[in-house]
Amino acid sequence: MLFVFDPLGDVLVDAIRTGEATQDEWSALRRALIAAGSFLRREVDDLPTILSLIERTPALCARLREKQTEWRPRIVAELKRINATPPEPPIITSVRVAAALESLWIILGEWAASGAGDDLNNLLDAALGALSPTARG
């Protein structure tokens, strides 16, 4: 079942790669999460049901977390590649990426719980805005 999420790492990295090199990391991560949400809504049939099943099944939830952990180094590397500002300590980018990825699952969970009625981008702005004022759209 989780194979539907396999392309997500590429979607996230590609969205960062195609953005402006001058964007701050939060803006690049926001763009990547929007791309991920769009991909999932477009490509995954009955996404709310799948997300609900994952939420209720510890083994599926754990495996999805493993996938997320596998994507993180590639996302961090792409952010470092496009970053035009002086580099920060590596842990800062890693923490931002981890927070953004975790936010994605929280956002998708809220969206699924609303019966796919909530606006995904509004949820994204609210979640990332809680982490950084520059992360809002």
C-alpha positions as CSV (number, residue, x, y, z in Angstrom):
1,M,0.0,0.0,0.0
2,L,2.8,2.5,0.8
3,F,4.2,2.2,-2.7
4,V,2.0,5.2,-3.6
5,F,4.3,7.3,-1.5
6,D,7.5,6.1,-3.2
7,P,7.7,9.0,-5.7
8,L,7.2,11.6,-3.0
9,G,10.9,12.1,-2.2
10,D,11.6,12.9,-5.9
11,V,8.6,15.3,-5.9
12,L,9.9,17.1,-2.9
13,V,13.5,17.4,-4.2
14,D,12.3,18.4,-7.7
15,A,10.1,21.2,-6.3
16,I,13.1,22.6,-4.4
17,R,15.3,22.3,-7.4
18,T,13.0,24.2,-9.7
19,G,12.6,27.1,-7.4
20,E,14.5,30.3,-7.1
21,A,18.0,30.0,-5.7
22,T,17.6,33.1,-3.6
23,Q,14.6,31.7,-1.6
24,D,15.0,31.0,2.1
25,E,14.8,27.4,3.2
26,W,11.3,27.7,4.6
27,S,9.9,29.1,1.3
28,A,11.6,26.3,-0.6
29,L,10.2,23.8,1.8
30,R,6.7,25.3,1.6
31,R,6.9,25.0,-2.2
32,A,8.0,21.4,-1.9
33,L,5.1,20.5,0.5
34,I,2.6,22.2,-1.8
35,A,4.0,20.0,-4.7
36,A,3.8,16.9,-2.5
37,G,0.2,17.6,-1.5
38,S,-0.8,18.3,-5.1
39,F,0.9,15.1,-6.2
40,L,-0.8,13.0,-3.6
41,R,-4.3,14.4,-4.3
42,R,-3.8,13.9,-8.0
43,E,-2.1,10.5,-8.0
44,V,-3.5,8.6,-5.0
45,D,-7.0,7.3,-5.3
46,D,-9.0,7.7,-2.1
47,L,-6.1,9.4,-0.3
48,P,-8.2,10.2,2.8
49,T,-9.0,6.5,3.3
50,I,-5.3,5.5,2.9
51,L,-4.1,8.1,5.3
52,S,-6.7,7.0,7.9
53,L,-5.6,3.4,7.5
54,I,-2.0,4.3,7.9
55,E,-2.8,6.4,11.0
56,R,-4.6,3.4,12.6
57,T,-2.0,0.8,11.6
58,P,1.3,1.1,13.6
59,A,3.3,-1.0,11.1
60,L,2.2,1.2,8.2
61,C,2.8,4.4,10.1
62,A,6.3,3.2,11.1
63,R,7.1,2.3,7.5
64,L,6.0,5.7,6.2
65,R,8.2,7.3,8.8
66,E,11.1,5.2,7.5
67,K,10.4,6.5,4.0
68,Q,10.3,10.1,5.4
69,T,13.7,9.5,7.0
70,E,15.1,8.2,3.7
71,W,14.0,11.3,1.9
72,R,15.5,13.7,4.4
73,P,19.2,13.6,3.4
74,R,18.3,14.3,-0.3
75,I,16.1,17.2,0.6
76,V,18.8,18.7,2.9
77,A,21.4,18.3,0.2
78,E,19.2,20.0,-2.4
79,L,18.5,22.9,0.0
80,K,22.2,23.3,0.6
81,R,22.8,23.3,-3.1
82,I,20.4,26.1,-3.9
83,N,21.0,28.2,-0.8
84,A,22.5,31.5,-1.8
85,T,23.0,32.8,1.7
86,P,26.0,32.0,3.9
87,P,25.6,28.4,5.2
88,E,24.2,27.8,8.6
89,P,25.2,24.8,10.8
90,P,24.1,21.6,9.0
91,I,21.8,20.7,11.9
92,I,19.6,23.7,11.3
93,T,18.7,22.6,7.8
94,S,18.2,19.0,8.9
95,V,15.8,20.1,11.7
96,R,13.9,22.3,9.3
97,V,13.4,19.5,6.9
98,A,12.4,17.1,9.6
99,A,9.8,19.6,10.9
100,A,8.5,20.2,7.4
101,L,8.1,16.5,6.7
102,E,6.3,15.9,10.0
103,S,4.1,18.9,9.3
104,L,3.2,17.3,5.9
105,W,1.7,14.3,7.7
106,I,-0.1,16.4,10.3
107,I,-1.5,18.6,7.5
108,L,-2.6,15.6,5.5
109,G,-4.2,14.0,8.6
110,E,-6.2,17.1,9.3
111,W,-7.2,17.4,5.7
112,A,-8.3,13.7,5.6
113,A,-10.2,14.1,8.9
114,S,-12.1,17.1,7.3
115,G,-13.3,14.7,4.6
116,A,-10.9,16.5,2.2
117,G,-13.0,19.6,2.7
118,D,-10.3,21.9,4.2
119,D,-8.0,23.8,1.9
120,L,-4.7,22.0,2.0
121,N,-2.7,25.1,1.3
122,N,-4.4,27.0,4.1
123,L,-3.5,24.1,6.5
124,L,0.1,24.2,5.2
125,D,0.4,27.9,5.8
126,A,-1.0,27.6,9.3
127,A,1.3,24.7,10.2
128,L,4.5,26.2,8.7
129,G,3.5,29.6,10.1
130,A,3.7,28.0,13.6
131,L,7.3,27.2,12.9
132,S,8.5,30.4,11.1
133,P,6.8,33.6,10.1
134,T,8.7,33.5,6.8
135,A,7.2,30.1,6.0
136,R,3.8,31.5,5.3
137,G,2.6,31.9,1.7
